[in-house]
Amino acid sequence: MTAKKGQYAWTATVGEKGQIVIPKQARDLFGIKPGDTLILFGDAERGIAIPPKSAFAELFGAAFDGKDDEVK
């Protein structure tokens, strides 16, 4: 099995409290530091995705694109 450039695979073990440890290589690659908040997306058929924090602004913008209503 050959991965495409920029694609990686890691494993993580779920602990008794439901916590996982993100592998160091992944934390370094995506700049994940202690105390960071991550967003998880889930799809019952496709699984769980944890996008890099650099994608948050784009995802937020896409979710609210075209909304002219103000929060009051």
Buried (B, 14 or more C-beta within 10 A) or exposed (E): EEEEEEEEEEEEEEEEEEEEEBEEEBBEEBEBEEEEEEEEEEEEEEEEEBBEBEEEEEEEEEEEEEEEEEEE
